[in-house]
């Protein structure tokens, strides 16, 4: 029984550590995406600032706000393109086709071809494909329903500022007493927040739920990383084509 209890504690501590680094990774890739967006769309959306005392709810709300701002800009720019550029091109195409034929089917086909060939800014094309921003908003809203929103980032894991890139070294530099106290505090906070009423083993149920939260964060990171990679590739290809 003691062995099982220790395993659950290890699971909870490990899940908390992964959550901590996932938050840092999410902040980093969100800022990269925001910088790309600001440069491409000439906007000034603020970057995220994450500290150890950052509130988890504030962190996710900040991310959500950024994605909503991006979506608003994308929608406005897309509407403008539709109204100005596309309408103008369709009107010109219709005049040209109408001079040659009054066949309704031909007019309809011509309109479809014009809409297909119309130029759309690279970043709008990428973000509109697969509804990337909408998917991110939905995933974040789901995450914000979990009972960890009032915790701070430091409640999950702490590391020495000078040793941030070397977790093993960081752990060794702490005194055993301090490390043990921190671990006990972390376990208690997480158990209290993640406990379920009918649970016979609060550590096990807390570990289960936090692992579920960490798992839900994975796809958000993947979507952001994929969007950035696709955007960078498309922007690079567009620049090369423009230089020719």
Secondary structure as GFF3:
##gff-version 3
##sequence-region A 1 244
A	DSSP	alpha_helix	2	41	.	.	.	ID=ss1
A	DSSP	alpha_helix	56	80	.	.	.	ID=ss2
A	DSSP	pi_helix	81	86	.	.	.	ID=ss3
A	DSSP	alpha_helix	87	100	.	.	.	ID=ss4
A	DSSP	alpha_helix	104	117	.	.	.	ID=ss5
A	DSSP	alpha_helix	122	128	.	.	.	ID=ss6
A	DSSP	three_ten_helix	129	131	.	.	.	ID=ss7
A	DSSP	alpha_helix	132	143	.	.	.	ID=ss8
A	DSSP	three_ten_helix	153	155	.	.	.	ID=ss9
A	DSSP	three_ten_helix	161	163	.	.	.	ID=ss10
A	DSSP	alpha_helix	167	173	.	.	.	ID=ss11
A	DSSP	alpha_helix	176	194	.	.	.	ID=ss12
A	DSSP	alpha_helix	202	243	.	.	.	ID=ss13
###
